[in-house]
Amino acid sequence: MNELTRRRVTAFAIVGALIGAVPLMGAVVDAIEKGSRGAGHMAGAAYGVDVQGVLGAHDPVSGMEALDEMLSAAAADVPDSLSREAVVLPGAREVRLASDVDVLGYVVDRPVSTVEQSLRDAMERKGWTAIPLGGIDGYTFVKQEGEWVWILATCDEVGSSTSVTLRCRHR
């Protein structure tokens, strides 16, 4: 096959694939939309959030107010085993727990450097060894004993507050 024929065959294959992909992509998008309509409420319901209620609000401000109200009502109930090991700093608000993936998060109204040092000090008092993340605000905490043996803590400054996320691993 000469070079010109090979290029024509390649171009024909690419154009054919693109044309054939359009209906396939439409089917995929339809399936995702149908699945999200049915699953969106269920996924949000696990966290106490009525996704359809938020999306159905008359304006964006009403939707955000509804979401904030739902999330405030769904504040985390941190298991005793985790609350004994992990630190929720004093003054924390918006405490959330994703227990299916062992992630605990909260917001503290202080600068990131202060929160990071307070978190390190408190975790070390509980027997954790702190390993700086290097270039990222936070630490990896490790421990030889206890139910929880590893916590990755990141601190992200959001305005004048700091968001703390703890990704935890138990034995």
C-alpha angles and dihedrals in degrees: 000000000000124000095258093051091047091052092049092050091048092048091048091050093049094048091046091050092050093049091046092048094061097073091038091054090047090054092048093049091048091050092049092048092048091047094047092049090056099034099036093075092043094048092047092044090063086065095039093258125132099209093185090052091054094044091046094056115125094238138008094257092054090048092052092047090051091048092049091050093050094047092048089054090049098056115157125272099207112210115247093241091056096041089055091054108030125059125236101189121231112271093027116155135183091035109188133181128197095193094180089067099024097243121148122188139176144158127243122193096230136089118280095247092056093045093047093052093044090051092049093049093048094046092048089052086058091055100264123140111225121219114187115234093222114229093010123082105248147048144251108234120203132185135182098213138037133055093285115057106168134034126177108203122191126182121203123187113228110182107304092339134075126226112213120200121188117193105194134197124195130195 
